[in-house]
Amino acid sequence: MPQDTCWQRFERAQKMSQIYEEFVNTATKYGKIIIEELSIASSNKTISRCSTVGIAGGEKFCYDGIFFKLATDPFKLYGGVHFSIKAAGHELKAFNELVKVSNLISVTPSLHFPMITLIDYLGYRLVAVAALPISRKTLKYGSDDGCKTIHNQLPELQDLIQKVAKLLYLKPHIVGSGMNNEPIRLDFPADVEGHLGTDGKYYLVDVHRLFPAEREFLTSYAILIPENVNEAMKVITLDRLKWTEEISSYLNKSGTEWTQQSFSNCLLVVYSTYHEHKYDDSAIPEVARNVRAQDLTGSAIYGDAIVVLGEQAPAKREVLYYMFRPEWLQECKVKVSSDVFTKFGIDNCKEHEEEVAQITKKLVEEHIPAFAQWLVENSAKIVSSLHFPKLLQEHGINLRYTGLLFTLIPDTCKRLKFHTIGFQMLVRVITDLLQAQLRSRTFESYGMFEQDLVNFFNLVLGKGPESDRFWQSTVPVQLMLKYGPFGYKCDPDFSWQPILGHLMLFQLMQHHTGVWFKPDVESRFLPENDKHTANPLTVNDLLRVTAKVKRWSQEIFPFIKEVAQSKEWNPYIVKEEEDEESKERFATIRACLEKEGLPVEEIEGILDKIKRQRIQKSLCIDTYGESSHHTAASVFMLASMYADAKATEFALTELIQGATIFSSCGAAPGEMMLACLYLTAHVFTACGMMEGAKEVYMTLVKHIEQLWDSSEDANSASPFEVELHQQLLAIAESTNNIEEIEAHRRKLNQFREVFGDSTETLPDEVAPLIQKFLDFDGLSGVTLDYSTEWAELLSSLQQGLASSANESEAEEKD
C-alpha cells in the first residue's frame, strides 16, 4: 500500500492493525491451550510439539499458521525457566527496534518482519510468531545450525542489514569461514536468520540476540545463610570453575556431605545432608534447622546454607539475556559486536570484549550515577512510581539497575528512594515469586491451584507470623539475589513491609501476573480499613486468571493524530467542513468567543483546534469503537477545549459521553483515568460549576492518597497532589471557606517541606504530563476501575447540562 500522504499511512496502519489484532487473538487462544496442557501426555494434547532445528528458545509448537516457542530450559542453557523467560522477551524488543529503524531507511526492496506477540500465562511465557514463506532452503544470511554453516550470499540483503546495523551501532565482525575458507563477515549476530522468501521478499527471524551482552559472568552471586539466626547473612561470590571446592570451603564440609536442590521459587539452595544420613538418632550431629533458609524454600534445611538465584548452577549463560538497551548504544555512539562473549565471536574477541567492557563501565560508573543525581534534583517531577520504569528505559538503563540506583540515592530522599525506586524493586521480586508459584501447579488440579494463588496473596498482604517471616527473610534475600550482582547494597535487616501500602501492591501484583480478584475486594486494603487479618482473601474472591499479552509497539494512534493535525486532504476534513450540524456548532462557538472580545486570529486558532480534535474523536470511534479508551480520551480533550471556548453545553455533553464510557467499560489505564478526571474538574471550573470541580478534585486526591498511601505522610506524596490542593485552595478562596482554606494551606506547607522551592512550579509540569497520558505515551500498563465514581458523576453532569440549557433559554428570551 502507498505511504505518500498521511491518509495513506493511516489506511495502511489501520489495515495492519486489524490483521495484527486478529493474529494476537488467535495466538492467545491457542497459546493458553498449549500452557494449560503442558502436564498431559503428548498423545492427548490438542496442539503437539513440533520437531525443529535449534535447541535455544525452549519447546516449539506449530498450529494454524503460528509458530510458538515456550520459554523453558530443557537443555540448561539459561539457568532455569525464570531466565529463559527473560531471554524470550528480547525477541519482541529487538523486532520493535528493527521496525523503527527500518522505517528510517527509504530503500526498495526493504526488510520484512513477522507478526509477533508475547503471551504470559500461568507463570509461563510463549513467543508467538506468524508463519512466513521461508524454510531452510531460503536461508541466505546467518546460521540455523550453531555456525556449522554460515550464510551471507546475497549482496543486496547484506547491504540492507549493514544500513540497519549502522543505525543500531552494531559492529561488523568475523564469525567463521565459508566453503573456500574465506572469512565471513556479519553485522548481526550469527544466529539471526535472513531469508529470501518464496514471495521474493527479505525476512529476518530469530533476533532475540540482536543487542550485545553487557558482560561475561564468571562467578555466581550468592548468599550464605548461617543456621544461627543471630548471625548476619553474608553476600559471597562463587567461582564457577571451582564450584565444588568453594561450596565445600564455605560450608566447611567435604563434597560428599552437601547437596544442591532447586525450588519452585527460582532458588538453588546448597545445604548439609546430615539429616539424610541413615543412622540412628545418636549419629546425627546436634544442629538446628536453618529457619531462614526454610522460610525461603518451604522445606526442612539443616546447617548453614548457600542460596543462588536460578535452577541450575554453575551452568548459566547470562550473555543470553543481560543485554544493552538500544537507547544506551545510541547514547554512546560506539559500535559493538552482537556476538561478544559467545563462541560465534571468537575472532578478534579481545578487542570486542574490551569495547563492551568500556561502555559497561561508562554505564555503571558514569551514566547511572549521573542519572541518580538528576533524579535527586528533579524528583518532584516524577509523578508516581508507576511510570518510573518507562523513564529508566528511555535513558538506556535496564530495570536490573534499579538496585544500584536505590543504593546511590541518599536516604534523605525518602519518597524517591523508597516509594518510587524501592517499590518497583519490591513489586518485581514478588511478581517473580508469584510467577514461580503459578508454574509449580498443573492446570488440571485447578481447585488446589486456586487455593495456592490465594495463599500467596495472603502471605504477601496479610498480617501474621508467616507474613512477617516472608517480609523479614524471603524479601531481603530475593532482593539481594536479584539486584545484588548489579550494585544493590542494603542492610539485610531493613524492613520493606510494605513501603507503599497494600492497595498499590495488590493492584500491581494482579496487573503483572494476570491473577484478578473481584473489584470490591480492593476496599479491604484501603488505609482506613487497615484491619485485615492473616488471610484477607478467600478462593471465593478470585475472579479469573488471564493471559497478559505484550504487543508490537507499532500503534495506530500516532497515525490518527497525524491525520487529525494535517492540512492534507482526507475524507474526515471534508465531512467536518460540509456537515450542517458542525457548521451550526462552530457558529455558536464563534459567537461565544466574539462575545468575550477575542481577536479574530485567536478565534480562528481556537476553532481550528476544536475542528481537529473533533476529527480525532471521529477517527477513534471508527477505528477503536465508541466505547474504547482511545475514544474516551479524545472526548475529554474535546470537552476541555469546548469549556475553554465558553461553550458550556457542548463541553458537558462531551463529559457525559466520556463518563458513560468509563462507567460501563470497567478498568482502564490508570494514568489516563486520572488525567480524564483532572480534565473533568477543569471543565467544571471553566464552566463555573465550582462544587462539581471541588468534588472531582477531592475524588482525585482520595484515590492518589489510597494508591500511594500518602494521606498521613507527605514524603509519600505525588507532585500531582500539589496541583490538586492548589486548585482546591483556589476554589475555597473563591467561596471564602475559611476552614478549607486553612486545611489546603497546611497541606501545601507540608509539600514545601518535601519538595522545597520547586513546589511553586510543580503545577507547570501537570499539563504536559496530562497530554502525554491522553496520547497513551508513557503509560505503566496498570489499570484502575473507577466505574462507580463515573456513574455517580453522570448524574451531576446531567443536572449541570439541564441547568445550562435552562440558562441559555432564559438568555434567549431576554
C-alpha positions in Angstrom: 0.0 0.0 0.0 1.3 3.5 -0.8 2.5 5.7 2.1 3.0 9.1 0.3 0.3 11.0 2.3 -0.7 10.9 5.9 -4.1 9.5 4.9 -2.4 6.7 3.0 -0.2 6.0 6.0 -3.2 5.9 8.3 -5.1 3.5 6.0 -2.1 1.2 5.8 -1.6 1.3 9.6 -5.3 0.7 10.1 -5.3 -2.4 7.9 -2.2 -3.7 9.5 -3.7 -3.1 13.0 -6.8 -5.1 12.1 -4.7 -8.1 10.8 -2.4 -7.9 13.8 -5.3 -7.9 16.3 -6.7 -11.0 14.6 -3.3 -12.6 14.9 -2.9 -11.7 18.6 -6.4 -13.0 19.5 -5.7 -16.3 17.6 -2.3 -16.7 19.2 -3.6 -16.0 22.7 -6.4 -18.5 22.3 -4.1 -21.4 21.2 -1.2 -20.2 23.5 -3.4 -20.6 26.5 -4.3 -24.2 25.4 -0.6 -25.1 25.0 0.2 -23.9 28.5 -2.8 -25.4 30.1 -1.9 -28.8 28.6 1.8 -28.8 29.5 1.5 -31.6 32.0 -0.7 -34.1 29.9 0.7 -36.8 27.7 1.7 -35.7 24.1 -0.8 -38.1 22.6 -3.6 -36.3 24.4 -2.5 -32.7 23.6 -4.7 -30.5 21.4 -1.5 -28.9 20.0 1.5 -31.2 19.6 5.2 -30.2 19.9 6.9 -29.9 16.6 10.5 -31.1 15.8 12.6 -28.2 14.6 16.2 -27.3 14.3 17.8 -25.4 17.2 17.9 -26.0 21.0 17.6 -22.5 22.2 14.3 -20.8 23.0 12.6 -23.8 24.6 9.9 -26.1 23.3 8.3 -25.4 19.9 4.7 -25.8 18.7 3.1 -25.0 15.3 -0.6 -24.5 14.8 -2.9 -22.6 12.4 -0.1 -20.7 10.8 1.5 -19.7 14.0 4.9 -20.8 15.4 5.0 -20.9 19.2 8.2 -21.0 21.4 7.6 -21.9 25.0 10.3 -20.3 27.2 11.6 -23.3 29.1 15.2 -24.5 29.6 15.3 -28.2 28.7 19.0 -28.0 27.7 20.0 -26.0 30.7 21.3 -23.0 28.7 19.8 -20.2 30.8 19.9 -21.4 34.4 16.2 -22.1 34.7 12.8 -21.1 33.3 12.9 -17.7 35.0 15.9 -16.7 32.9 14.6 -18.3 29.8 11.6 -16.0 30.1 13.9 -13.0 30.2 15.7 -14.2 27.1 12.3 -14.6 25.3 11.4 -11.1 26.0 14.3 -9.8 23.9 12.7 -11.1 20.7 9.8 -8.6 20.8 12.2 -5.8 21.9 14.5 -6.5 19.0 11.7 -6.6 16.4 10.3 -3.3 17.8 13.7 -1.6 17.2 14.2 -3.2 13.8 10.9 -2.0 12.6 11.5 1.5 13.9 15.0 1.8 12.4 13.9 0.1 9.1 11.3 2.8 8.6 14.1 5.3 8.6 15.7 3.7 5.6 13.8 4.6 2.4 15.0 1.8 0.1 13.4 -0.8 -2.1 13.5 -3.7 -1.5 13.2 -3.5 2.3 13.5 -5.8 5.2 10.3 -7.5 6.4 9.5 -9.0 9.8 6.9 -11.5 11.1 4.0 -10.5 13.3 4.9 -11.4 16.9 3.4 -11.3 20.4 4.4 -12.5 23.9 1.8 -14.4 25.9 2.4 -14.6 29.7 0.1 -17.1 31.3 0.2 -19.2 34.5 3.8 -18.2 35.1 5.0 -19.3 31.6 5.9 -17.2 28.5 5.2 -18.1 24.9 6.6 -16.3 21.9 4.1 -16.5 19.1 5.3 -15.7 15.6 3.3 -15.7 12.4 4.4 -18.3 9.8 6.4 -16.8 6.9 7.1 -18.1 3.4 10.5 -19.4 4.4 12.3 -22.6 5.0 15.9 -23.9 5.5 16.3 -23.6 1.7 15.5 -19.9 1.8 18.2 -19.0 4.4 20.6 -16.5 2.9 22.1 -14.8 6.0 23.3 -16.1 9.3 23.2 -19.6 10.6 20.5 -22.0 11.8 22.8 -24.8 13.0 25.1 -23.2 15.6 27.5 -21.8 13.0 28.4 -25.1 11.4 27.1 -23.4 8.2 27.1 -19.7 7.8 25.4 -17.8 5.0 25.9 -14.4 3.5 25.5 -14.9 -0.2 23.2 -12.0 -1.3 24.9 -8.6 -1.6 21.5 -6.8 -1.7 20.4 -8.4 1.6 23.8 -7.8 3.2 23.6 -4.1 2.2 20.2 -3.7 3.8 21.4 -5.3 7.0 24.5 -3.1 7.1 22.4 0.0 6.9 20.2 -1.1 9.8 23.1 -2.3 11.9 24.9 1.0 11.4 21.9 2.9 12.8 21.8 0.4 15.8 25.5 0.8 16.4 26.2 -2.9 15.8 29.7 -3.7 14.7 30.6 -6.0 11.8 32.6 -9.0 12.8 34.1 -12.2 11.5 32.1 -15.3 12.6 33.8 -18.1 10.6 34.8 -19.1 7.2 32.9 -20.1 4.0 33.3 -23.1 1.6 36.6 -21.7 0.3 37.9 -20.8 3.8 37.2 -17.1 3.2 36.2 -15.2 6.3 32.5 -14.5 6.6 31.6 -11.0 7.9 28.3 -10.4 9.6 26.8 -7.2 11.1 24.1 -9.0 13.1 24.5 -11.9 15.5 25.4 -15.2 13.8 22.1 -16.9 14.8 19.9 -14.1 13.3 18.5 -15.6 10.1 17.9 -13.6 6.9 15.7 -15.3 4.3 14.7 -14.6 0.7 11.2 -15.8 1.0 9.4 -17.7 -1.7 7.4 -14.5 -2.3 10.7 -12.6 -3.2 10.8 -10.6 0.0 13.6 -10.4 2.6 12.7 -11.6 6.1 14.5 -11.5 9.4 13.8 -14.1 12.2 15.3 -15.2 15.5 16.5 -11.8 16.5 16.5 -12.2 20.3 20.3 -11.8 20.5 20.3 -8.6 18.3 21.9 -6.4 21.0 25.2 -7.2 22.7 25.6 -8.7 26.1 26.8 -6.3 28.9 29.4 -8.6 30.4 30.5 -12.2 30.9 29.7 -13.7 34.3 32.5 -15.9 35.6 31.2 -16.0 39.2 27.8 -16.7 40.8 26.4 -14.2 43.2 25.1 -16.0 46.3 24.1 -15.5 49.9 25.4 -17.5 52.8 22.7 -18.0 55.4 24.0 -19.3 58.8 21.8 -21.7 60.7 22.2 -19.4 63.7 19.6 -16.7 63.3 21.7 -14.3 65.3 24.5 -14.4 62.7 24.1 -12.0 59.7 23.6 -13.3 56.2 26.6 -12.8 54.0 26.9 -12.0 50.3 29.5 -14.2 48.6 30.7 -14.9 45.1 31.5 -18.4 43.8 34.0 -19.1 41.0 32.1 -21.3 38.6 35.2 -23.2 37.6 35.9 -24.1 41.2 32.2 -24.6 42.2 32.7 -27.8 44.3 35.8 -26.5 46.2 34.3 -23.2 47.0 31.0 -24.6 48.2 32.9 -27.0 50.4 35.0 -24.3 51.9 32.1 -22.1 52.8 30.0 -24.9 54.3 33.2 -26.4 55.9 32.1 -29.8 54.7 33.6 -32.3 52.2 31.9 -32.5 48.8 30.0 -35.7 49.8 28.2 -34.1 52.7 26.3 -31.3 51.0 23.7 -31.3 48.2 22.1 -28.7 46.0 18.4 -28.6 45.3 16.2 -26.4 43.0 13.0 -25.0 44.4 9.9 -23.6 42.6 10.7 -20.0 43.7 13.7 -19.7 41.3 16.2 -20.6 44.0 19.0 -23.1 44.1 19.9 -24.0 47.7 23.1 -25.8 48.7 23.0 -27.3 52.2 24.2 -30.0 54.5 22.9 -33.6 54.1 23.4 -34.5 57.8 19.6 -35.1 58.2 19.6 -37.6 55.3 22.2 -40.0 56.9 20.7 -43.4 57.5 22.0 -43.8 61.1 20.2 -43.9 64.4 19.4 -40.6 66.1 22.6 -40.6 68.1 24.7 -40.5 64.9 23.1 -37.2 63.7 25.1 -34.1 64.7 23.3 -31.7 67.0 22.3 -29.0 64.5 19.2 -26.9 64.5 17.1 -26.2 61.5 18.1 -23.2 59.3 14.9 -21.3 59.9 15.6 -18.5 57.4 16.5 -20.9 54.7 13.5 -23.0 55.5 11.2 -19.9 55.2 12.7 -19.3 51.7 12.1 -22.8 50.4 9.3 -24.2 52.4 11.5 -27.3 53.0 13.5 -28.5 56.0 17.1 -27.2 55.8 19.8 -28.0 58.3 23.0 -26.3 59.0 24.4 -23.4 57.0 23.0 -22.9 53.5 24.1 -21.1 50.3 21.4 -19.6 48.2 21.7 -18.8 44.4 19.2 -17.3 42.1 18.4 -19.9 39.4 17.5 -23.5 38.9 20.9 -24.8 37.8 24.4 -23.9 38.8 27.1 -23.2 37.9 25.8 -23.6 34.3 24.1 -20.3 33.5 24.6 -18.1 30.4 23.8 -14.5 31.3 25.1 -13.4 27.9 21.8 -14.7 26.5 19.6 -12.3 28.4 21.6 -9.4 30.1 21.8 -7.2 27.0 22.4 -3.5 26.5 19.3 -1.3 25.8 19.3 0.2 22.3 18.9 3.7 23.9 22.3 3.3 25.6 24.1 2.3 22.4 22.6 5.4 20.7 23.9 7.5 23.6 27.4 6.0 23.5 27.7 6.0 19.7 30.2 3.2 19.9 29.8 0.2 17.6 29.9 -3.2 19.4 29.7 -6.8 18.3 26.4 -8.7 19.0 28.4 -11.9 19.2 30.7 -10.7 22.0 31.3 -13.3 24.8 29.9 -16.1 22.6 31.6 -18.9 20.6 30.5 -17.2 17.4 32.6 -14.1 18.1 35.9 -15.6 18.9 37.7 -13.8 16.0 39.3 -10.6 17.4 37.4 -11.3 20.6 39.7 -9.4 23.0 39.0 -6.2 21.1 35.3 -6.8 21.1 35.2 -7.6 24.8 37.3 -4.5 25.7 34.9 -2.3 23.7 31.9 -3.7 25.6 33.8 -3.5 28.9 34.4 0.2 28.3 30.8 1.1 27.7 29.6 -1.1 30.5 32.0 0.7 32.8 30.7 4.0 31.5 27.1 2.9 32.1 27.7 1.8 35.7 30.3 4.3 36.9 29.2 7.4 35.0 25.8 7.3 33.4 23.8 5.7 36.2 25.3 7.9 38.9 24.7 11.0 36.8 21.1 9.8 36.3 20.7 9.2 40.0 21.9 12.8 40.6 19.4 14.0 38.0 16.6 12.1 39.8 17.5 13.7 43.1 17.5 17.2 41.6 14.2 16.5 39.6 12.4 14.1 42.0 9.5 16.5 42.3 8.7 16.0 38.6 8.3 12.2 38.9 4.6 12.0 39.5 4.5 8.4 40.6 6.4 5.1 40.7 4.0 3.7 38.0 5.8 5.3 35.1 9.3 5.2 36.6 10.3 2.1 34.6 9.5 3.8 31.4 11.7 6.8 32.4 14.5 4.4 33.2 14.3 2.7 29.9 14.2 6.0 28.0 17.6 6.8 29.5 19.0 3.5 28.3 19.1 1.8 31.8 17.8 -1.7 32.3 15.5 -2.3 35.2 18.0 -4.6 36.8 20.0 -1.5 37.7 17.2 -0.1 39.9 19.1 -1.7 42.8 22.2 0.4 42.0 20.0 3.5 41.8 18.4 2.6 45.1 21.9 2.4 46.6 23.1 5.7 45.1 20.0 7.8 46.2 20.5 9.2 49.7 18.1 8.2 52.5 17.0 11.8 52.9 15.2 11.5 49.5 12.7 9.2 51.1 9.9 9.5 48.5 12.3 8.9 45.6 14.4 6.1 47.1 11.7 4.1 48.9 8.4 5.0 47.4 9.5 5.2 43.8 12.6 3.1 43.2 12.3 0.7 46.1 8.7 -0.1 45.4 9.5 -1.0 41.8 12.2 -3.4 43.0 9.7 -4.9 45.6 6.9 -5.4 43.0 9.2 -7.3 40.6 10.6 -9.6 43.2 7.1 -10.5 44.5 5.9 -10.9 40.9 8.8 -13.4 40.2 7.8 -15.4 43.2 4.1 -15.4 42.2 5.0 -16.5 38.7 7.1 -19.3 40.1 4.1 -20.3 42.3 1.9 -20.4 39.2 4.4 -22.7 37.4 4.5 -25.1 40.4 1.0 -26.4 39.9 -0.6 -28.1 36.9 -3.8 -26.6 35.5 -5.7 -29.8 35.9 -5.8 -29.6 39.7 -7.5 -26.2 39.4 -9.0 -26.3 42.9 -5.6 -26.7 44.6 -4.2 -24.3 42.0 -6.7 -21.6 43.0 -6.0 -22.1 46.7 -2.3 -21.8 46.2 -2.7 -18.5 44.5 -4.9 -17.1 47.2 -2.4 -18.4 49.9 0.4 -16.5 48.2 -1.6 -13.2 48.0 -2.4 -13.7 51.7 1.2 -14.3 52.5 2.2 -11.0 50.9 -0.7 -8.9 52.0 -1.9 -10.5 55.3 -0.8 -9.9 58.8 0.5 -12.7 60.9 3.7 -14.8 61.8 4.0 -16.3 58.3 3.7 -12.9 56.6 6.2 -11.4 59.0 8.8 -14.1 58.2 8.1 -13.6 54.5 9.0 -9.9 54.7 11.9 -10.5 57.2 13.6 -13.4 55.4 12.3 -14.1 51.9 12.0 -10.5 50.6 15.5 -9.3 51.7 17.2 -12.4 50.3 15.3 -12.3 47.0 16.1 -8.5 46.6 19.8 -9.2 47.2 19.9 -12.1 44.8 18.1 -10.2 42.0 19.8 -6.8 42.3 23.0 -7.6 44.1 25.0 -8.5 41.0 24.2 -5.0 39.6 25.3 -2.8 42.5 22.5 -3.1 45.0 23.5 -2.8 48.7 21.2 -2.7 51.6 21.1 -3.6 55.3 19.5 -7.1 55.5 17.6 -6.0 58.5 15.8 -3.2 56.6 12.1 -3.6 56.8 10.2 -3.5 53.5 6.8 -4.3 54.8 5.4 -2.8 52.7 6.8 0.7 51.8 3.8 1.9 49.8 0.7 0.5 51.2 -1.2 -2.8 50.5 -3.6 -1.4 47.9 -1.0 -0.4 45.3 0.9 -3.7 45.9 -2.3 -5.7 45.5 -3.2 -3.9 42.2 0.3 -4.3 40.7 0.5 -8.0 41.7 -2.7 -8.6 39.7 -1.5 -6.5 36.8 1.8 -8.2 36.4 0.5 -11.8 36.7 -3.0 -11.8 35.3 -4.4 -13.1 38.6 -7.5 -11.0 39.1 -9.8 -10.7 42.2 -13.3 -9.2 42.4 -13.2 -5.4 42.3 -15.0 -5.0 45.7 -12.0 -6.8 47.4 -9.8 -3.7 47.0 -11.6 -1.8 49.8 -10.1 -4.3 52.3 -6.7 -2.8 51.6 -7.5 0.9 51.9 -5.6 2.7 54.7 -8.8 3.4 56.6 -9.7 -0.3 56.6 -6.3 -1.5 57.8 -7.9 -4.3 59.8 -7.2 -7.3 57.6 -6.0 -10.5 59.1 -3.5 -13.2 58.1 -6.0 -14.3 55.4 -7.7 -11.2 53.9 -8.6 -13.1 50.7 -10.5 -16.3 50.0 -10.9 -18.5 47.0 -14.4 -17.0 46.5 -12.8 -13.6 46.0 -10.8 -14.9 43.0 -12.3 -13.7 39.7 -10.1 -15.1 36.9 -6.6 -15.9 35.7 -5.9 -14.2 32.4 -3.1 -14.2 29.8 -1.1 -11.0 29.7 -0.2 -10.1 26.1 2.7 -7.9 25.1 2.3 -6.4 21.6 4.3 -4.8 18.9 4.9 -1.1 19.7 3.5 -0.1 16.2 0.4 1.7 17.4 -2.2 3.2 15.0 -2.9 6.1 17.4 0.0 8.2 16.2 -1.3 8.0 12.6 -4.7 9.1 13.8 -3.1 12.2 15.4 -1.2 12.8 12.2 -4.3 12.8 10.1 -6.2 15.0 12.5 -3.5 17.6 12.7 -2.6 17.6 9.0 -3.9 20.1 6.4 -3.6 17.5 3.7 -6.9 16.2 2.2 -8.7 13.4 3.9 -12.4 12.4 4.0 -12.8 13.4 7.6 -11.9 17.0 6.9 -14.4 17.2 4.1 -17.1 15.7 6.3 -16.3 18.1 9.1 -16.4 21.1 6.8 -19.6 20.1 4.9 -21.7 18.8 7.9 -24.5 21.2 8.7 -24.5 20.3 12.4 -20.8 21.2 12.5 -21.4 24.5 10.8 -24.1 25.4 13.4 -21.9 24.3 16.3 -18.9 26.4 15.1 -21.2 29.4 14.6 -22.3 29.1 18.2 -18.8 28.8 19.5 -17.6 31.7 17.3 -20.4 33.9 18.8 -19.3 32.9 22.4 -15.7 33.9 21.6 -16.7 37.1 19.9 -18.7 37.9 23.0 -15.5 37.6 25.0 -13.9 40.2 22.8 -11.1 37.9 21.5 -9.2 38.9 18.3 -10.2 37.3 15.0 -6.9 35.4 14.6 -7.2 33.9 18.1 -10.7 32.9 17.5 -9.8 31.2 14.2 -6.9 29.3 16.1 -9.3 28.1 18.8 -11.9 26.9 16.2 -9.2 25.1 14.2 -8.0 23.2 17.3 -11.6 22.2 18.1 -12.1 21.0 14.5 -9.0 18.9 14.6 -10.0 17.4 17.9 -13.4 16.5 16.5 -11.7 14.8 13.6 -9.5 12.9 16.0 -12.6 11.8 18.0 -14.3 10.6 14.8 -11.2 8.6 13.8 -11.0 7.0 17.2 -14.7 6.0 17.1 -14.3 4.5 13.6 -11.0 2.7 14.5 -11.5 1.6 18.1 -15.2 1.8 18.7 -17.5 4.2 20.6 -16.7 2.7 24.0 -13.0 2.5 23.7 -10.4 4.1 25.9 -8.9 6.0 22.9 -12.3 7.4 22.1 -12.8 8.4 25.8 -9.5 10.3 25.9 -10.4 12.2 22.7 -13.8 13.0 24.2 -12.4 14.5 27.4 -9.8 16.5 25.4 -12.6 17.9 23.3 -14.7 18.7 26.4 -11.8 20.7 27.8 -11.5 22.7 24.5 -15.2 23.5 24.5 -15.1 24.6 28.1 -12.2 26.9 27.4 -14.2 28.4 24.5 -17.1 29.1 26.9 -19.3 26.5 25.1 -20.7 25.0 28.3 -23.4 22.9 26.8 -21.1 21.3 24.3 -18.5 20.7 27.0 -20.9 19.0 29.4 -22.4 16.9 26.6 -18.9 15.5 25.8 -18.3 14.9 29.5 -21.5 12.9 29.7 -20.3 10.7 26.8 -16.9 10.2 28.4 -18.4 9.4 31.8 -20.8 6.9 30.2 -17.8 5.1 28.5 -15.9 4.8 31.8 -18.9 3.9 33.9 -19.5 0.9 31.6 -16.1 -0.3 30.5 -14.6 -1.1 33.9 -10.8 -0.9 34.3 -8.8 1.5 32.1 -5.1 2.6 32.0 -4.5 4.2 35.4 -2.7 7.4 34.4 -5.3 8.0 31.6 -8.1 7.6 34.1 -6.6 10.1 36.4 -6.0 12.5 33.5 -9.6 12.3 32.4 -10.8 13.0 36.0 -8.5 16.0 36.1 -9.9 17.3 32.8 -13.4 16.8 34.2 -12.6 19.1 37.1 -11.0 21.6 34.7 -14.3 21.7 32.6 -16.4 22.2 35.8 -14.1 25.1 36.8 -14.2 26.7 33.4 -18.0 26.4 33.3 -18.3 28.0 36.8 -19.5 24.8 38.4 -17.2 25.1 41.4 -19.0 22.5 43.6 -18.6 19.9 40.8 -14.9 20.8 40.4 -14.3 20.5 44.1 -16.0 17.1 44.2 -13.8 15.8 41.4 -10.6 17.2 42.7 -11.3 15.6 46.1 -12.0 12.3 44.4 -8.6 12.6 42.7 -6.9 13.4 46.0 -8.6 10.4 47.7 -7.6 7.9 45.0 -4.0 9.1 44.8 -3.6 9.0 48.6 -5.0 5.5 48.5 -2.7 4.4 45.8 0.4 5.8 47.3 -0.7 5.7 51.0 0.2 9.4 51.3 -2.7 10.7 53.4 -0.6 10.8 56.6 2.9 11.1 55.1 3.8 13.9 52.7 7.0 12.2 51.9 4.9 9.6 50.0 3.0 12.2 48.1 2.9 12.6 44.3 3.7 16.1 42.9 0.3 15.8 41.2 -1.2 16.3 44.7 0.4 19.7 44.9 -1.5 20.8 41.8 -4.8 19.4 43.1 -4.5 21.1 46.5 -3.6 24.4 44.8 -6.8 24.1 42.7 -8.8 23.2 45.8 -7.3 26.2 47.6 -8.4 28.5 44.8 -11.9 27.1 44.9 -12.0 27.5 48.7 -10.8 31.1 48.4 -13.4 31.9 45.8 -16.2 30.8 48.2 -14.4 32.2 51.2 -14.5 28.9 53.1 -12.0 29.6 55.9 -11.8 26.1 57.2 -11.0 24.6 53.8 -8.5 27.4 53.0 -6.6 26.6 56.2 -6.6 22.9 55.5 -5.3 23.2 52.0 -2.6 25.7 53.1 -1.4 23.3 55.8 -1.2 20.5 53.2 0.8 22.8 50.8 3.2 23.7 53.6 3.8 20.0 54.2 4.6 19.6 50.5 7.0 22.6 50.6 9.0 20.7 53.3 9.3 17.8 50.9 9.7 19.4 47.5 11.3 22.7 48.6 11.4 25.7 46.2 10.1 23.6 43.3 6.7 23.3 45.0 5.5 26.5 43.4 6.5 25.4 39.8 5.1 21.8 40.1 1.7 22.7 38.6 3.6 23.7 35.4 4.6 20.0 35.0 1.0 18.8 35.1 -0.4 20.0 31.7 2.3 18.3 29.5 2.0 15.2 31.6 -1.8 15.1 31.2 -1.4 15.5 27.5 1.2 12.7 27.4 -1.1 10.3 29.2 -4.0 11.1 26.9 -1.8 10.4 24.0 -1.2 6.9 25.5 2.5 7.7 25.9 4.5 6.6 28.9 1.7 4.5 30.4 2.7 2.0 33.0 0.1 -0.6 32.0 -1.5 -0.5 35.4 -5.3 -0.4 35.1 -7.8 1.2 37.6 -11.5 0.6 37.9 -13.4 3.9 38.7 -16.7 2.9 37.1 -18.6 3.6 40.3 -17.2 7.1 40.6 -18.0 7.8 36.9 -21.6 6.5 37.3 -22.0 9.0 40.3 -20.6 11.8 38.2 -23.1 11.2 35.4 -26.0 12.5 37.5 -24.1 15.7 38.4 -23.2 16.2 34.7 -26.8 15.7 33.5 -28.0 18.1 36.1 -25.4 20.6 35.1 -26.4 20.3 31.4 -30.0 20.7 32.2 -29.2 23.9 34.2 -27.0 25.2 31.4 -29.8 24.6 28.9 -32.3 26.5 31.1 -30.0 29.4 31.4 -29.5 29.5 27.6 -33.2 29.5 27.1 -33.7 32.4 29.6 -30.9 34.4 27.9 -32.6 33.9 24.5 -35.9 35.1 25.9 -34.3 38.2 27.4 
